[in-house]
Amino acid sequence: MLLAGKVAIVTGGAQGIGRRIAERFASEGAKVVIVDLESANPKSAAREIAAGTHRDILGVCADVTAEDAVESAVNETVSAFGGVDILVSNAGVQNICAVDQLAYSDWKRVIAVHLDGAFLFTRACLQKMYATGRGGSIIYMGSVHSKLASPLKAPYVAAKHGLIGLCRTIAKEGAPHGVRANVICPGFVRTQLVEAQIPEQAQRLGISPEDVAGKVMLKDTVDGQFTTPDEIADAAVFFASAKGLAFTGQSLVVSHGWCMD
């Protein structure tokens, strides 16, 4: 098993991409801590994954933008499992709106969840990783929008671009401690987040939901297919299990050819 003996935190891990990563990490031998909002029921998700994999899984309710809650979640992880080796910063939200109509509160919310949450968990995990001296892996959930832009998604695109910069900085700072940092950049994955975008974009663009999926979201893929959670989990396991620092600071686009970087 590729992650035997490792302790992993997955934010936004109760559903969608995060849940699939948590399941795969557990199947590869990791002890996993699922962090999510109480409304997403991370404790229930943890119990279900533990039952299916027979691994130690902990569910923690926390808002990734709340500094005290983040510190508490990481401390709870260390108390339960003795340390933290892997962070997958996956929690995310979306807002579909043109910039001239975008409320500042909506801008701040998207930036806070993606960037502030990534920073807060990274800082807390780095402190634990540095203290143990056993290295570690920080994995950010970026997007093709870490590389490209689309209309109506300014805060999301800005945040996802920002994760690339944060990753590269952590790669430099973490290297002396054996900590590497990477970004996974998925194309469109048919999660609840993407499902919610389809009718919103259809209304704003004046087209059908089917055309949003086929002619907007997937028009530049090579096969007209959505990226799957399993494909993203493959990338997460690859980065989490990598040896040494050869791949640190790198991003991996998983988009069925939509973006070739």
RADABEL-V484488 format. One record per backbone hydrogen bond with DSSP energy under -1.0 kcal/mol. CO is the residue of the C=O (numbers start at 0). NH is the residue of the N-H. Records with the same first field share a line. If there is no record, write none. Layout:
# RADABEL-V484488
CO=NH, NH
This chain:
# RADABEL-V484488
2=5
5=30
6=84, 85
7=32
8=87
9=34
14=18
15=19
16=20
17=21
18=22
19=23
20=24
21=25
22=26
23=27
24=29
25=28
27=2
28=4
30=7
31=57
32=9
33=59
34=11, 12
35=61
36=39
37=40
40=44
41=45
42=46
43=47
44=48
45=49
46=50
47=51
48=52
49=53
55=31
57=33
59=35
62=65
65=69
66=70
67=71
68=72
69=73
70=74
71=75
72=76
73=77
74=78
75=79
76=80
77=81
84=136
85=8
86=138
87=10, 89
88=140
97=100
98=101
102=106
103=107
104=108
105=109
106=110
107=111
108=112
109=113
110=114, 115
111=116
114=118
115=119
116=120
117=121
118=122
119=123
120=124
121=125
122=126
123=127
124=128
125=129
126=130
127=131
128=132
135=179
136=86
137=181
138=88
139=141, 183
142=145
143=146, 147
151=96
152=156
153=157
154=158
155=159
156=160
157=161
158=162
160=164
161=165
162=166
163=167
164=168
165=169
166=170
167=171
168=172
169=173
170=174
173=176, 178
174=177
177=135
179=137
180=248
181=139
182=251
183=141
184=253
185=143
187=226
188=190
190=194
191=195
193=197
196=200
197=201
198=202
199=203
200=204
201=205, 206
207=211
208=212
209=213
210=214
211=216
212=217
217=220
227=231
228=232
229=233
230=234
231=235
232=236
233=237
234=238
235=239
236=240
244=247
246=249
249=182
251=184
253=186
254=257
255=221
